[in-house]
């Protein structure tokens, strides 16, 4: 595994590919939407294995123009937070500690900013692996946010 690095626009096709591997637990996005997310991100890092992006995380600060209803939910309740919009690891790179390495950086960045980390985990459709992952990283459940066919558990990790 290579060191963490900043994501660039050249990573967008691979980011979309990795994101697709996580469906339906991750939200579907186009390359254009991923590029927009990257431009809005406070933290956008990835990890390569043999010069190929194997995992990434995108985090936003409050009050950007991002239109996600989940993000809006946190904006309505908190003045300061680091929102994990997505963390994704390629199918063939899972169970190698990549997700935890990425989250260690997210938590370190949140500590630098002196703010909590927020995220949501899909309940409908269920994503039990992500729920376990977030529990291991000391996230607490805040509540459930229902949206038509979808429902998510809103989570926070205090410092």
DSSP file (Angstrom, degrees, kcal/mol; ACC not computed):
  #  RESIDUE AA STRUCTURE BP1 BP2  ACC     N-H-->O    O-->H-N    N-H-->O    O-->H-N    TCO  KAPPA ALPHA  PHI   PSI    X-CA   Y-CA   Z-CA
    1    1 A X              0   0    0      0, 0.0    48,-0.2     0, 0.0     2,-0.1   0.000 360.0 360.0 360.0 134.3    0.0    0.0    0.0
    2    2 A X        -     0   0    0     46,-2.6    46,-0.1     1,-0.2     3,-0.1  -0.455 360.0 -82.3 -89.9 166.2    1.3    3.4   -0.9
    3    3 A X        -     0   0    0     -2,-0.1    45,-0.5     1,-0.1    -1,-0.2  -0.145  55.1 -85.1 -65.1 163.3    1.0    6.5    1.2
    4    4 A X  E     -A   47   0A   0     43,-0.1     2,-0.3    41,-0.1    43,-0.2  -0.307  52.5-176.3 -61.8 150.0   -2.1    8.7    1.3
    5    5 A X  E     -A   46   0A   0     41,-2.1    41,-2.6    -3,-0.1     2,-0.2  -0.981  30.8 -93.9-147.8 160.2   -2.4   11.3   -1.4
    6    6 A X  E     -A   45   0A   0     -2,-0.3    39,-0.2    39,-0.2     2,-0.2  -0.502  43.6-120.2 -70.7 140.6   -4.6   14.1   -2.5
    7    7 A X        -     0   0    0     37,-2.5     2,-0.3    -2,-0.2    -1,-0.1  -0.543  30.9-166.9 -79.7 150.5   -7.2   13.2   -5.1
    8    8 A X    >   -     0   0    0     -2,-0.2     3,-1.8     1,-0.0     4,-0.3  -0.803  39.7 -96.6-129.5 171.5   -7.2   15.0   -8.4
    9    9 A X  G >  S+     0   0    0      1,-0.3     3,-1.4    -2,-0.3     4,-0.3   0.798 120.4  66.8 -59.7 -28.3   -9.6   15.3  -11.4
   10   10 A X  G 3  S+     0   0    0      1,-0.3     4,-0.3     2,-0.1     3,-0.3   0.724  94.7  59.1 -65.5 -19.7   -7.6   12.5  -13.1
   11   11 A X  G <> S+     0   0    0     -3,-1.8     4,-2.7     1,-0.2     3,-0.3   0.601  78.0  95.2 -81.9 -12.0   -8.9   10.1  -10.4
   12   12 A X  H <> S+     0   0    0     -3,-1.4     4,-2.6    -4,-0.3     5,-0.3   0.882  80.9  49.8 -54.1 -49.9  -12.6   10.7  -11.2
   13   13 A X  H  > S+     0   0    0     -4,-0.3     4,-2.0    -3,-0.3    -1,-0.2   0.924 115.7  43.4 -57.4 -42.8  -13.1    7.7  -13.5
   14   14 A X  H  > S+     0   0    0     -4,-0.3     4,-2.7    -3,-0.3    -1,-0.2   0.875 111.7  54.5 -70.0 -36.3  -11.6    5.3  -11.0
   15   15 A X  H  X S+     0   0    0     -4,-2.7     4,-2.7     2,-0.2    -2,-0.2   0.919 109.4  47.6 -61.7 -43.2  -13.5    7.0   -8.1
   16   16 A X  H  X S+     0   0    0     -4,-2.6     4,-2.5    -5,-0.2    -2,-0.2   0.912 111.6  51.3 -63.3 -42.2  -16.8    6.5   -9.9
   17   17 A X  H  X S+     0   0    0     -4,-2.0     4,-1.3    -5,-0.3    -2,-0.2   0.932 112.8  44.3 -60.8 -47.4  -15.8    2.8  -10.6
   18   18 A X  H  X S+     0   0    0     -4,-2.7     4,-0.7     1,-0.2     3,-0.3   0.917 112.4  53.0 -63.9 -42.9  -15.0    2.2   -6.9
   19   19 A X  H >< S+     0   0    0     -4,-2.7     3,-1.2     1,-0.2     4,-0.3   0.905 105.4  54.5 -58.5 -42.6  -18.2    4.0   -5.9
   20   20 A X  H >< S+     0   0    0     -4,-2.5     3,-1.3     1,-0.3    -1,-0.2   0.834 100.3  60.7 -61.2 -33.2  -20.2    1.8   -8.2
   21   21 A X  H 3< S+     0   0    0     -4,-1.3    -1,-0.3    -3,-0.3    -2,-0.2   0.748 102.2  53.9 -66.5 -22.1  -18.8   -1.3   -6.5
   22   22 A X  T XX S+     0   0    0     -3,-1.2     3,-1.3    -4,-0.7     4,-0.9   0.465  90.3 158.3 -91.9  -2.2  -20.3   -0.1   -3.2
   23   23 A X  T <4  +     0   0    0     -3,-1.3     4,-0.1     1,-0.3    -3,-0.0  -0.372  56.2  21.6 -64.7 145.9  -23.9    0.2   -4.5
   24   24 A X  T 34 S+     0   0    0      2,-0.3    -1,-0.3   101,-0.1     4,-0.1  -0.989 124.8  54.5 -89.0   3.7  -26.5    0.3   -3.2
   25   25 A X  T <4 S+     0   0    0     -3,-1.3    97,-0.3   101,-0.1     2,-0.3   0.828 109.4  52.3 -66.7 -31.7  -24.7    1.2    0.1
   26   26 A X  S  < S-     0   0    0     -4,-0.9    -2,-0.3    -7,-0.2     2,-0.2  -0.761 100.0-104.2 -99.0 152.2  -23.1    4.2   -1.5
   27   27 A X        -     0   0    0     -2,-0.3     2,-0.2    -4,-0.1    -5,-0.1  -0.552  37.1-111.7 -75.8 139.0  -25.1    6.8   -3.5
   28   28 A X        +     0   0    0     -2,-0.2     2,-0.3    -4,-0.1    -1,-0.1  -0.493  43.1 175.8 -70.4 134.9  -24.8    6.5   -7.3
   29   29 A X        -     0   0    0     -2,-0.2     2,-0.1   -13,-0.1    -9,-0.1  -0.984  24.8-129.5-139.5 151.2  -23.0    9.5   -8.9
   30   30 A X     >  -     0   0    0     -2,-0.3     4,-2.4     1,-0.1     5,-0.2  -0.414  36.6-102.9 -86.4 170.6  -21.9   10.4  -12.3
   31   31 A X  H  > S+     0   0    0      2,-0.2     4,-2.4     1,-0.2     5,-0.2   0.889 124.2  52.0 -60.7 -39.3  -18.4   11.6  -13.2
   32   32 A X  H  > S+     0   0    0      2,-0.2     4,-2.0     1,-0.2    -1,-0.2   0.912 110.4  47.3 -64.2 -43.0  -19.6   15.2  -13.3
   33   33 A X  H  > S+     0   0    0      2,-0.2     4,-2.5     1,-0.2    -2,-0.2   0.885 111.4  51.3 -65.7 -38.4  -21.2   14.9   -9.9
   34   34 A X  H  X S+     0   0    0     -4,-2.4     4,-2.6     2,-0.2    -2,-0.2   0.905 108.7  51.2 -65.5 -40.3  -18.0   13.3   -8.5
   35   35 A X  H  X S+     0   0    0     -4,-2.4     4,-2.0     2,-0.2    -1,-0.2   0.897 110.4  49.4 -62.9 -39.5  -15.9   16.1   -9.9
   36   36 A X  H  X S+     0   0    0     -4,-2.0     4,-1.5     2,-0.2    -2,-0.2   0.924 110.3  50.2 -65.0 -44.0  -18.2   18.6   -8.3
   37   37 A X  H  X S+     0   0    0     -4,-2.5     4,-1.0     1,-0.2     3,-0.3   0.915 109.0  52.5 -58.4 -43.4  -18.0   16.8   -5.0
   38   38 A X  H >< S+     0   0    0     -4,-2.6     3,-0.7     1,-0.2    -1,-0.2   0.906 107.6  51.5 -59.7 -41.9  -14.2   16.8   -5.3
   39   39 A X  H 3< S+     0   0    0     -4,-2.0    -1,-0.2     1,-0.2    -2,-0.2   0.799 112.8  45.8 -67.2 -27.6  -14.2   20.6   -5.8
   40   40 A X  H 3< S+     0   0    0     -4,-1.5    21,-0.4    -3,-0.3    -1,-0.2   0.587  90.3 114.0 -87.4 -11.6  -16.4   21.1   -2.7
   41   41 A X    <<  -     0   0    0     -4,-1.0    19,-0.3    -3,-0.7     3,-0.2  -0.381  48.5-166.4 -75.6 135.1  -14.4   18.8   -0.5
   42   42 A X  S    S+     0   0    0     17,-2.3     2,-0.4     1,-0.3    18,-0.2   0.805  91.2  26.6 -75.8 -36.0  -12.4   20.0    2.5
   43   43 A X  E     + B   0  59A   0     16,-1.7    16,-2.7     2,-0.0     2,-0.3  -0.994  66.3 164.8-133.8 124.3  -10.6   16.7    2.6
   44   44 A X  E     + B   0  58A   0     -2,-0.4   -37,-2.5    14,-0.2     2,-0.3  -0.801  19.0 154.6-143.4  94.1  -10.2   14.5   -0.5
   45   45 A X  E     -AB   6  57A   0     12,-1.5    12,-2.2    -2,-0.3     2,-0.3  -0.883  16.9-174.5-128.2 155.2   -7.7   11.7   -0.1
   46   46 A X  E     -AB   5  56A   0    -41,-2.6   -41,-2.1    -2,-0.3     2,-0.4  -0.899  17.4-135.8-139.7 169.2   -7.0    8.3   -1.6
   47   47 A X  E     -AB   4  55A   0      8,-2.2     7,-3.4    -2,-0.3     8,-1.2  -0.997  18.6-151.6-129.0 133.2   -4.7    5.3   -1.2
   48   48 A X  E     - B   0  53A   0    -45,-0.5   -46,-2.6    -2,-0.4     2,-0.4  -0.765   6.6-159.9-101.6 149.1   -3.1    3.5   -4.2
   49   49 A X  E >  S- B   0  52A   0      3,-2.5     3,-1.1    -2,-0.3    -2,-0.0  -0.992  86.4 -14.5-122.3 120.9   -2.1   -0.1   -4.4
   50   50 A X  T 3  S-     0   0    0     -2,-0.4    -1,-0.1     1,-0.2     3,-0.1   0.922 130.6 -53.1  49.7  50.9    0.5   -0.6   -7.2
   51   51 A X  T 3  S+     0   0    0      1,-0.2     2,-0.4    -3,-0.0    -1,-0.2   0.679 116.7 111.3  62.4  22.4   -0.3    2.8   -8.6
   52   52 A X  E <  S-B   49   0A   0     -3,-1.1    -3,-2.5   -38,-0.0    -1,-0.2  -0.994  77.9-108.8-126.5 128.4   -4.0    2.2   -8.9
   53   53 A X  E     +B   48   0A   0     -2,-0.4    -5,-0.3    -5,-0.2     3,-0.1  -0.333  39.6 172.9 -57.3 124.3   -6.5    4.0   -6.6
   54   54 A X  E     -     0   0A   0     -7,-3.4    36,-3.2     1,-0.4     2,-0.3   0.622  60.7  -3.2-109.9 -20.3   -7.8    1.4   -4.1
   55   55 A X  E     -BC  47  89A   0     -8,-1.2    -8,-2.2    34,-0.3    -1,-0.4  -0.972  59.1-176.1-168.4 156.5   -9.9    3.6   -1.8
   56   56 A X  E     -BC  46  88A   0     32,-2.4    32,-2.4    -2,-0.3     2,-0.3  -0.983  11.6-152.2-154.8 162.8  -10.9    7.2   -1.2
   57   57 A X  E     -BC  45  87A   0    -12,-2.2   -12,-1.5    -2,-0.3     2,-0.4  -0.997   4.9-163.0-140.3 141.0  -12.8    9.5    1.1
   58   58 A X  E     -BC  44  86A   0     28,-2.4    27,-2.0    -2,-0.3    28,-1.4  -0.993  13.1-178.6-124.3 126.6  -14.5   12.9    0.5
   59   59 A X  E     -BC  43  84A   0    -16,-2.7   -17,-2.3    -2,-0.4   -16,-1.7  -0.966   6.6-161.3-129.0 142.5  -15.4   15.2    3.3
   60   60 A X  E     - C   0  83A   0     23,-2.4    23,-3.3    -2,-0.4     2,-0.2  -0.885  13.9-132.5-121.5 151.2  -17.1   18.5    3.4
   61   61 A X  E >   - C   0  82A   0    -21,-0.4     3,-0.5    -2,-0.3    21,-0.1  -0.475  46.9 -79.3 -86.6 169.3  -17.4   21.4    5.8
   62   62 A X  T 3  S+     0   0    0     19,-0.5    -1,-0.2     1,-0.2    17,-0.1  -0.202 104.0  29.2 -65.9 160.9  -20.8   22.9    6.6
   63   63 A X  T 3  S+     0   0    0      1,-0.2    -1,-0.2    -3,-0.1     2,-0.1   0.723  75.9 139.5  66.9  29.2  -22.6   25.4    4.4
   64   64 A X    <   -     0   0    0     -3,-0.5    -1,-0.2     2,-0.1   -24,-0.0  -0.402  68.1-104.5 -85.8 178.0  -21.4   24.5    1.0
   65   65 A X  S    S+     0   0    0     -2,-0.1    -1,-0.1     2,-0.0    -2,-0.0   0.376  73.7 135.4 -83.8   4.8  -23.8   24.5   -2.0
   66   66 A X        -     0   0    0      1,-0.1    -2,-0.1   -26,-0.1    -3,-0.1  -0.329  47.3-151.0 -58.0 131.4  -23.9   20.7   -2.0
   67   67 A X        +     0   0    0      4,-0.1    -1,-0.1     5,-0.0    -2,-0.0   0.334  45.2 133.7 -93.6   7.1  -27.5   19.6   -2.4
   68   68 A X     >  -     0   0    0      1,-0.2     4,-2.3     2,-0.1     5,-0.1  -0.330  51.5-144.4 -60.8 133.1  -27.6   16.3   -0.5
   69   69 A X  H  > S+     0   0    0      2,-0.2     4,-2.0     1,-0.2    -1,-0.2   0.849 102.1  53.9 -65.9 -33.8  -30.6   16.0    1.8
   70   70 A X  H  > S+     0   0    0      2,-0.2     4,-1.5     1,-0.2    -1,-0.2   0.931 109.6  46.9 -64.9 -44.8  -28.4   14.1    4.3
   71   71 A X  H  > S+     0   0    0      1,-0.2     4,-2.2     2,-0.2    -2,-0.2   0.902 110.4  53.4 -61.4 -42.3  -25.8   16.9    4.3
   72   72 A X  H  X S+     0   0    0     -4,-2.3     4,-2.1     1,-0.2    -1,-0.2   0.886 101.9  59.9 -60.4 -39.1  -28.7   19.4    4.7
   73   73 A X  H  < S+     0   0    0     -4,-2.0     4,-0.5     1,-0.2    -1,-0.2   0.917 108.7  43.1 -55.6 -46.0  -29.9   17.4    7.8
   74   74 A X  H >X S+     0   0    0     -4,-1.5     4,-2.4     1,-0.2     3,-1.2   0.899 110.5  55.9 -68.3 -40.0  -26.5   18.0    9.5
   75   75 A X  H 3< S+     0   0    0     -4,-2.2    -1,-0.2     1,-0.3    -2,-0.2   0.836 104.7  54.0 -60.4 -33.0  -26.4   21.7    8.4
   76   76 A X  T 3< S+     0   0    0     -4,-2.1    -1,-0.3     1,-0.2    -2,-0.2   0.666 119.9  32.1 -74.5 -15.4  -29.8   22.3   10.1
   77   77 A X  T <4 S+     0   0    0     -3,-1.2     2,-0.4    -4,-0.5    -2,-0.2   0.634 116.7  45.3-116.7 -20.3  -28.5   20.8   13.4
   78   78 A X     <  -     0   0    0     -4,-2.4    -1,-0.2     1,-0.1     3,-0.1  -0.976  48.4-161.5-134.0 141.1  -24.8   21.7   13.7
   79   79 A X  S    S+     0   0    0     -2,-0.4     2,-0.4     1,-0.2   -17,-0.2   0.797  86.4  32.4 -85.1 -32.5  -22.7   24.8   13.1
   80   80 A X  S    S+     0   0    0    -19,-0.1    36,-0.5     2,-0.0     2,-0.3  -0.990  73.5 122.5-132.3 132.0  -19.4   22.9   12.8
   81   81 A X        -     0   0    0     -2,-0.4     2,-0.6    34,-0.2   -19,-0.5  -0.956  51.7-121.9-171.3 163.0  -18.7   19.4   11.5
   82   82 A X  E     -Cd  61 117A   0     34,-2.3    36,-2.4    -2,-0.3     2,-0.5  -0.970  34.9-151.4-115.4 111.0  -16.7   17.5    9.0
   83   83 A X  E     -Cd  60 118A   0    -23,-3.3   -23,-2.4    -2,-0.6     2,-1.1  -0.729   6.4-145.9 -92.6 121.7  -19.2   15.5    6.9
   84   84 A X  E     +C   59   0A   0     34,-3.1    36,-0.4    -2,-0.5   -25,-0.2  -0.749  19.9 178.0 -83.8 103.0  -18.1   12.3    5.3
   85   85 A X  E     -     0   0A   0    -27,-2.0     2,-0.3    -2,-1.1    -1,-0.2   0.917  66.5 -10.8 -73.9 -42.5  -19.9   12.3    2.0
   86   86 A X  E     -C   58   0A   0    -28,-1.4   -28,-2.4    -3,-0.2     2,-0.4  -0.961  48.9-174.3-159.0 142.6  -18.4    9.0    0.9
   87   87 A X  E     +C   57   0A   0     -2,-0.3     2,-0.4   -30,-0.2   -30,-0.2  -0.995  23.8 173.4-130.4 128.0  -15.7    6.6    1.8
   88   88 A X  E     -C   56   0A   0    -32,-2.4   -32,-2.4    -2,-0.4     2,-0.4  -0.998  17.8-165.9-143.7 140.5  -15.2    3.7   -0.7
   89   89 A X  E     -C   55   0A   0     -2,-0.4   -34,-0.3   -34,-0.2     5,-0.1  -0.985  34.3-105.8-126.5 135.7  -12.8    0.9   -1.1
   90   90 A X    >   -     0   0    0    -36,-3.2     3,-2.1    -2,-0.4     4,-0.5  -0.251  29.8-118.1 -58.7 144.7  -12.4   -1.2   -4.3
   91   91 A X  G >  S+     0   0    0      1,-0.3     3,-1.1     2,-0.2    -1,-0.1   0.888 114.6  49.8 -50.9 -44.7  -13.8   -4.7   -4.0
   92   92 A X  G 3  S+     0   0    0      1,-0.2    -1,-0.3     3,-0.0    -2,-0.1   0.435 111.2  50.3 -80.4   3.1  -10.4   -6.3   -4.6
   93   93 A X  G X  S+     0   0    0     -3,-2.1     3,-0.6   -39,-0.2     5,-0.4   0.308  81.9 120.9-119.2   5.7   -8.7   -4.1   -1.9
   94   94 A X  T <   +     0   0    0     -3,-1.1    -3,-0.0    -4,-0.5   -39,-0.0  -0.262  64.3  32.1 -71.9 160.2  -11.1   -4.7    1.0
   95   95 A X  T 3  S+     0   0    0      1,-0.1    -1,-0.2     0, 0.0    -3,-0.0   0.773  89.1 103.6  64.6  29.4  -10.1   -6.1    4.3
   96   96 A X  S <  S-     0   0    0     -3,-0.6    -2,-0.1     0, 0.0    -1,-0.1   0.243  99.1-102.6-118.2   8.7   -6.6   -4.6    4.0
   97   97 A X  S  > S+     0   0    0      3,-0.0     4,-2.3     4,-0.0     5,-0.2   0.547  83.9 127.4  84.2   6.7   -7.2   -1.7    6.5
   98   98 A X  H  > S+     0   0    0     -5,-0.4     4,-2.6     2,-0.2     5,-0.2   0.939  72.4  48.9 -64.7 -46.8   -7.7    0.9    3.8
   99   99 A X  H  > S+     0   0    0      1,-0.2     4,-2.5     2,-0.2    -1,-0.2   0.907 113.2  47.2 -59.3 -42.6  -11.0    2.2    5.2
  100  100 A X  H  > S+     0   0    0      2,-0.2     4,-2.3     1,-0.2    -1,-0.2   0.883 110.4  52.4 -67.4 -38.1   -9.5    2.5    8.7
  101  101 A X  H  X S+     0   0    0     -4,-2.3     4,-1.4     2,-0.2    -2,-0.2   0.920 111.5  47.0 -62.7 -43.2   -6.4    4.3    7.4
  102  102 A X  H  X S+     0   0    0     -4,-2.6     4,-1.9     1,-0.2     3,-0.3   0.925 112.2  49.6 -63.5 -44.2   -8.6    6.8    5.5
  103  103 A X  H  X S+     0   0    0     -4,-2.5     4,-2.8     1,-0.2     5,-0.2   0.845 103.3  60.3 -67.0 -32.2  -10.8    7.3    8.6
  104  104 A X  H  X S+     0   0    0     -4,-2.3     4,-2.2     1,-0.2    -1,-0.2   0.903 107.9  46.2 -58.1 -39.6   -7.8    7.9   10.8
  105  105 A X  H  X S+     0   0    0     -4,-1.4     4,-2.4    -3,-0.3    -2,-0.2   0.881 110.5  52.3 -70.7 -38.6   -6.9   10.8    8.5
  106  106 A X  H  X S+     0   0    0     -4,-1.9     4,-2.5     2,-0.2    -2,-0.2   0.942 112.2  45.8 -60.1 -47.4  -10.5   12.1    8.6
  107  107 A X  H  X S+     0   0    0     -4,-2.8     4,-2.4     1,-0.2    -2,-0.2   0.899 111.8  51.2 -65.2 -41.5  -10.5   12.0   12.4
  108  108 A X  H  X S+     0   0    0     -4,-2.2     4,-2.0    -5,-0.2    -1,-0.2   0.902 111.3  48.5 -61.9 -40.6   -7.1   13.7   12.6
  109  109 A X  H  X S+     0   0    0     -4,-2.4     4,-2.0     2,-0.2    -2,-0.2   0.907 110.6  50.5 -67.0 -41.0   -8.3   16.4   10.3
  110  110 A X  H  X>S+     0   0    0     -4,-2.5     5,-2.1     1,-0.2     4,-1.0   0.889 108.9  52.2 -63.1 -38.8  -11.5   16.9   12.4
  111  111 A X  H  <5S+     0   0    0     -4,-2.4     3,-0.4     2,-0.2    -1,-0.2   0.908 108.0  51.4 -62.9 -41.0   -9.3   17.1   15.5
  112  112 A X  H  <5S+     0   0    0     -4,-2.0    -1,-0.2     1,-0.2    -2,-0.2   0.883 115.2  42.2 -61.2 -38.5   -7.2   19.8   13.8
  113  113 A X  H  <5S-     0   0    0     -4,-2.0    -1,-0.2     2,-0.1    -2,-0.2   0.582 107.9-130.1 -83.0 -10.6  -10.5   21.7   13.0
  114  114 A X  T  <5 +     0   0    0     -4,-1.0     2,-0.3    -3,-0.4    -3,-0.2   0.926  67.1 116.5  58.3  49.2  -11.9   21.0   16.5
  115  115 A X      < -     0   0    0     -5,-2.1    -1,-0.2    -6,-0.1   -34,-0.2  -0.960  66.8-102.1-140.6 158.8  -15.2   19.7   15.2
  116  116 A X        -     0   0    0    -36,-0.5   -34,-2.3    -2,-0.3     2,-0.4  -0.315  32.0-119.1 -75.1 164.3  -17.1   16.3   15.2
  117  117 A X  E     -dE  82 157A   0     40,-2.2    40,-2.8   -36,-0.2     2,-0.3  -0.893  30.1-165.1-102.2 133.7  -17.2   14.0   12.2
  118  118 A X  E     +dE  83 156A   0    -36,-2.4   -34,-3.1    -2,-0.4     2,-0.3  -0.898  17.2 149.9-120.5 151.8  -20.7   13.3   10.8
  119  119 A X  E     - E   0 155A   0     36,-1.9    36,-3.2    -2,-0.3     2,-0.3  -0.969  30.3-131.9-163.4 166.6  -21.8   10.6    8.4
  120  120 A X  E     - E   0 154A   0    -36,-0.4     2,-0.4    -2,-0.3    34,-0.2  -0.963  10.4-153.9-128.6 153.3  -24.9    8.5    7.5
  121  121 A X  E     - E   0 153A   0     32,-2.0    32,-3.2    -2,-0.3     2,-0.1  -0.990  29.1-109.0-126.7 133.1  -25.2    4.8    6.9
  122  122 A X  E   > + E   0 152A   0     -2,-0.4     5,-1.4   -97,-0.3    30,-0.3  -0.373  34.4 171.8 -65.4 129.7  -27.9    3.3    4.8
  123  123 A X  E   5 +     0   0A   0     28,-3.3     2,-0.4     1,-0.3     3,-0.2   0.706  69.8  61.2-100.7 -35.6  -30.7    1.4    6.6
  124  124 A X  E   5S+ E   0 151A   0     27,-2.1    27,-1.2     1,-0.5    -1,-0.3  -0.885 117.2  24.5-135.9 102.2  -32.9    0.9    3.5
  125  125 A X  T   5S-     0   0    0     -2,-0.4    -1,-0.5    25,-0.2    26,-0.1   0.532 118.2-123.6 -72.2 152.7  -31.3   -0.7    1.6
  126  126 A X  T   5 -     0   0    0     -3,-0.2    -3,-0.2    -2,-0.2     2,-0.1  -0.318  26.6-172.8 -71.1 147.3  -29.3   -2.0    4.6
  127  127 A X     >< +     0   0    0     -5,-1.4     4,-1.9     1,-0.1     3,-0.4  -0.604  13.4 166.3-134.8  72.5  -25.5   -1.7    4.8
  128  128 A X  H  > S+     0   0    0      1,-0.2     4,-2.3     2,-0.2     5,-0.2   0.818  74.6  58.6 -63.2 -31.5  -24.5   -3.7    7.9
  129  129 A X  H  > S+     0   0    0      1,-0.2     4,-2.3     2,-0.2    -1,-0.2   0.921 108.0  45.6 -63.0 -43.0  -20.8   -3.7    7.0
  130  130 A X  H  > S+     0   0    0     -3,-0.4     4,-2.7     2,-0.2     5,-0.2   0.870 109.9  55.0 -67.4 -36.6  -20.7    0.1    7.1
  131  131 A X  H  X S+     0   0    0     -4,-1.9     4,-2.0     2,-0.2    -2,-0.2   0.929 111.1  44.5 -62.3 -44.2  -22.7    0.1   10.3
  132  132 A X  H  X S+     0   0    0     -4,-2.3     4,-2.4     2,-0.2    -2,-0.2   0.920 112.3  53.2 -64.4 -43.2  -20.1   -2.2   12.0
  133  133 A X  H  X S+     0   0    0     -4,-2.3     4,-1.1     1,-0.2    -2,-0.2   0.928 111.2  45.1 -58.0 -48.0  -17.3   -0.1   10.5
  134  134 A X  H  <>S+     0   0    0     -4,-2.7     5,-2.3     1,-0.2    -1,-0.2   0.861 110.5  54.1 -68.1 -34.9  -18.6    3.1   11.9
  135  135 A X  H ><5S+     0   0    0     -4,-2.0     3,-1.7    -5,-0.2    -1,-0.2   0.907 105.4  53.9 -63.6 -40.6  -19.3    1.5   15.3
  136  136 A X  H 3<5S+     0   0    0     -4,-2.4    -1,-0.2     1,-0.3    -2,-0.2   0.810 106.3  53.4 -62.0 -28.8  -15.6    0.4   15.4
  137  137 A X  T 3<5S-     0   0    0     -4,-1.1    -1,-0.3    -5,-0.2    -2,-0.2   0.123 123.1-106.3 -96.2  20.9  -14.6    4.0   14.8
  138  138 A X  T < 5 +     0   0    0     -3,-1.7    20,-0.3     1,-0.2     2,-0.3   0.776  62.0 159.5  65.1  33.1  -16.7    5.2   17.7
  139  139 A X      < -     0   0    0     -5,-2.3     2,-0.3    18,-0.1    18,-0.2  -0.650  27.4-147.6 -81.4 144.5  -19.6    6.8   15.8
  140  140 A X  E     -F  156   0A   0     16,-3.4    16,-2.2    -2,-0.3     2,-0.4  -0.868  17.9-112.1-112.0 147.0  -22.9    7.2   17.7
  141  141 A X  E     +F  155   0A   0     -2,-0.3    14,-0.2    14,-0.2     3,-0.1  -0.628  28.7 179.3 -78.8 131.4  -26.3    7.1   16.3
  142  142 A X  E     -     0   0A   0     12,-3.7     2,-0.3     1,-0.4    13,-0.2   0.722  56.9 -68.9 -98.8 -30.7  -28.2   10.4   16.3
  143  143 A X  E     -F  154   0A   0     11,-1.1    11,-2.9     2,-0.0     2,-0.4  -0.967  51.8 -73.1 162.6-175.5  -31.4    9.2   14.6
  144  144 A X  E     -F  153   0A   0     -2,-0.3     2,-0.6     9,-0.2     9,-0.2  -0.936  29.5-157.3-115.7 135.7  -33.0    7.9   11.4
  145  145 A X  E     -F  152   0A   0      7,-2.8     7,-2.1    -2,-0.4     2,-0.4  -0.960  12.9-157.1-114.9 115.5  -33.7   10.1    8.4
  146  146 A X  E     +F  151   0A   0     -2,-0.6     2,-0.3     5,-0.2     5,-0.2  -0.760  16.1 173.2 -96.9 135.8  -36.4    8.7    6.1
  147  147 A X  E >   -F  150   0A   0      3,-3.2     3,-3.4    -2,-0.4    -2,-0.0  -0.865  56.2 -77.3-142.9 106.5  -36.7    9.7    2.5
  148  148 A X  T 3  S-     0   0    0     -2,-0.3    -1,-0.2     1,-0.3     0, 0.0  -0.120 119.8  -1.6  38.9-108.9  -39.3    7.9    0.3
  149  149 A X  T 3  S+     0   0    0     -3,-0.1    -1,-0.3     2,-0.0     2,-0.3   0.605 127.7  73.0 -83.1  -9.4  -37.7    4.5   -0.5
  150  150 A X  E <   + F   0 147A   0     -3,-3.4    -3,-3.2   -27,-0.0     2,-0.3  -0.715  52.1 179.3-106.6 154.0  -34.5    5.3    1.4
  151  151 A X  E     -EF 124 146A   0    -27,-1.2   -28,-3.3    -2,-0.3   -27,-2.1  -0.969   7.5-171.3-147.9 140.6  -33.7    5.5    5.1
  152  152 A X  E     -EF 122 145A   0     -7,-2.1    -7,-2.8    -2,-0.3     2,-0.6  -0.953  24.9-125.3-131.6 151.0  -30.3    6.3    6.7
  153  153 A X  E     -EF 121 144A   0    -32,-3.2   -32,-2.0    -2,-0.3     2,-0.4  -0.866  28.6-139.9 -90.8 122.5  -28.9    6.3   10.3
  154  154 A X  E     -EF 120 143A   0    -11,-2.9   -12,-3.7    -2,-0.6   -11,-1.1  -0.711  27.9-172.9 -85.8 132.8  -27.4    9.7   11.0
  155  155 A X  E     -EF 119 141A   0    -36,-3.2   -36,-1.9    -2,-0.4     2,-0.3  -0.892  16.2-168.6-132.7 155.4  -24.2    9.4   13.0
  156  156 A X  E     -EF 118 140A   0    -16,-2.2   -16,-3.4    -2,-0.3     2,-0.5  -0.994  11.0-156.1-141.6 146.8  -21.6   11.5   14.7
  157  157 A X  E     -E  117   0A   0    -40,-2.8   -40,-2.2    -2,-0.3     2,-0.2  -0.949  17.9-155.0-123.0 109.7  -18.2   11.0   16.2
  158  158 A X              0   0    0     -2,-0.5   -42,-0.1   -20,-0.3   -43,-0.0  -0.487 360.0 360.0 -78.5 153.4  -17.3   13.4   18.9
  159  159 A X              0   0    0     -2,-0.2    -1,-0.1   -49,-0.1   -43,-0.0   0.466 360.0 360.0 -81.7 360.0  -13.6   14.1   19.5
